[in-house]
Amino acid sequence: MTAADAAPRRRTYDALLQDIEADLRSGKIKLGDRLPGERTLAENYGISRASVREAIRILDAMGVLRSSVGSGPTSGAIVISNPSAGLSSALRLHVASNRLPVEDIVQTRVLLETWSAQAAATRPRDEGDAGLEQAAQLLAAMDDPELDRPTFHELDARFHVALSSLAGNTVVATMMESLSGAIVDYVKGAMDAMEAWPEVLAVLRAQHHGIYDAVRDQDGERAARLLREHIEWFYERAQEVSPRQPSPVPRG
């Protein structure tokens, strides 16, 4: 076998993906810009329209573009850059395949959220007021006695992301949103299976308020400790009602 035979075959749409990446980096393409049509892209890169469509689908799945068919101002491929969407989808698939254990996702959340709490405590208050207000609104919404489980789950996930965003690190906030999305089915399934849900709900609400109060008071150490206890407490309850996740299959 020659070196050329051993090298991975270059996909026909790679040139288009790499060029779009370069144009985004240089600023030639910006958020909100619309890419040229399929025919123009195919002619410019010397590839088939089918290859152009494949590249657009990949960028859409990655959260770089929003692709819509038809005509009008919202049609075509528009640059949006929503990194959490692409990361969340990829992580969720790998969790489903048991390549990424839920326990490891939970440990990573603990790491990121406790760091965020410590970092948020050192930021000037006026820089985090909007995020803190958003967290307070989500907290109030979760206190609604008529709230159903799916809605509570959605608000809960948004609450954690809002708190993490107070650290001012967009990468961490994006990763938090992605990690939350990666185990959304696992968490929802666990909540649905909890027969003692009213008791669990009362504990979760009390924990949320304690965490919020610590963050508001800029007590990063207390907030980090309460976040760890909160996440690990719920994961222990979830394990009691969820089927055990198979061990990852080793690669050959």
N, C-alpha and C positions, 0 to 999 in steps of 0.2 A: 504493500500500500504506500502510495506517495504522500508527501506532505499535503499536496493539494486535495487528495482524496480524504485525508483525515480532518481537514479543516471544515467547520460547519458551513453548510451552504447558505449563502447570503439570500435573504428573502427579497422579493422584488419590491416590496413596499418600504424596506429599511431606509432607502435614500430619502423618501418623503418624510419619514418620522425624524430622521436626523436633521433634515433641513428645517423642519418646523421647530425642533428644539433649539437650533442655532438662531433662528429668527426671533424666538421668544427671549433668548438670552441677550441678544443684541438690541432688542426693543423694536425691531422691524415689524413684529407682530405684537399687538397689545391686547389686553383684556377687552372684550367687546367687539373685536375685529371679526369679520367674516372671511373665511377662506374662499379662494376661487372655487368655481364649480368643478365637478368631476372631470369633465372633458379637458378643461384648461390644465388641471393638475396632472392628468395623464399625459398630455402633450409636453408639458414642461419637464417631466421626469422620465419620459420615455417608457412608461409602464402602462399596463392595462387599466381600464376603469374599474375592473373587479379588484385589482390590487389597491387602487385608491380607496375604494369602499372599505376594504379590509383595514387599511391604515386608519381611516376615520372611525371605524368601529372600535379599534384598539384605543385610540385617544379618547373616545367617548366613555369607554369603560374605565379608563384611568382618571376620569374627571377633568380632563384638559379641555375637551370640547363638549358642546351640546349640539347634537345633530338632529335636525327635523326635516321631514320631507314636505313637499308641497311648494307653495309660493308665498311671497309676502315677507314682511320685515323679520319674522321669527324663523324663517325657513333656512336651510343650509347648515353649514358647520360654523358655529360661533365659539370663539375662545372664551371660556368661563373660568378655568382653573379652580376646581373644587377637589383638592387633594384628599380630603378625608373620605370622599365617596369612593374613590378608586382603592385606597388603602383598606377601607372597611370591607369592600367586596372581596378583595384578595385574601384578607385575613379570615373572613367568615368561611370561605371555601376551604382554606387550609385547616381551620378548626373542625369543619365537617369531615374532612378526610383523616382526622386524628393526627395530623402531622404537628399541629400546634395544640398541646393540651390546654384545656380550660384553666387548670391550676396555674400554668405558666402565664397565661393572660392575666389572671387575677394578681399574681405576684408583680407583674409589670405595672399594673394599675396602681398597686400600693406604692411602688417605687416612684412613679410619676406624680401621683397625687400628694404624697407626703412631701416630696421635693417642692411641688407647686405651692403648698401651704407655707413652707418655710420661706420661699422666695417672695410670696405675696406679702408676707409680714414686713419685709424690708422696703417695700415700694411706697412712695408718697401716696397718701390716701386719695388725693384728687385724681391720680392716674387710674385708680381702680373703682371709682365711685359708680360708673355705669355698670360694670360687671357685677358689683356687689348688689346693686339695685335689682338687676336681673335675677340674681340668685335669690334675693328676698321675695320677689314676685313668684318664682317657681316654688319656693318654700310655702308661701301662702296658698298657692293652688293645690299643693299636695296635702294640705290640712283640710281640704273639703271633705266632709263626712260622707258625701254621696259619690265620691270618686270610685270608679271601677279599677280593677287591677291593671288592664292594659294602659289606661291613661296614667295611672300612678307610675308605672314602669317607664313610660315615655318621659314624664316630668322628672323622675329620678335621674335618668341618664342625662338629661339636659342640665340638671342641677350640678352634677359632678363636673360636666364639661365647663359650665359657667365658672365654678370655683377654680378649676385648673387654669382658666384663661386669665385669672387675676395675677398670675406670675408674670404675665407680659411676654411669654415665649410662645410664638405662634406654632412652632414645630411641636412643642409639647401639647398644646391645645388640640392640634390636628391629630396627633397620635392618640390622645385620650378619646376623642370622638370616634376614631377608627377602632380602637380597642373595645369601646362600648358597643359599637355596631357589630363587632366580630362575635360577641357572645349574646346578642340580643335574643336569639331563639332559646338558648340555654337558660337565661335568666327568666324569660317569660314562661317557659315550661315549668321551671321551679316554682315560680309564684303561683301558677295555676294549680300546681299539685299540693300546695300547702293548705292542709285542712284547718290549721290554727291561724289562718290569715289575719283575722282581726288583731290577735296578739302580736303577730309579727309586724303588722302595719304600725301598731302603737310604738313598738321598739324602734322601728326605722324612722318614724317621725321625730321621736325624742333624740335619736342620734343625729339626724339632720340638723335639728335646732342647735344642738351642742356644737356641732362642727361649724355652723354658720356664725354662732356667737363668738367662737374662738377666732375665726377669720376676721370678723368685723372688728374685734378687739386687737387685731394684729398680733395675736399670740400664736406664732407659727408652730412652736413646739407642741402646744396643747392641741392645735388643729391637726397636726400631723399624727399625733397619738390617737386622737379620736377617729380620724379617717382610717387608719390601719385597723383599729378595733371594729369599726363599722363594716368595712369591706370583708374582713376575715370572718366576722360574725355571720353575715348573710351567706357567705360561701359555705360555711359549715352547715347552715340550715338547708341550703340548696343541695348539698351532697346527701342529706338524709332522705330527700324525696326524688332525686334524679338518678337515672341509671348510671352506673359507673362507666366512665369513658374508657374505651379500649386503649392499650398502650400503642404508641406510634409504631408502625411497621418499619423495621430497619431497612435502609436502602442497600441494595446489593452492589 
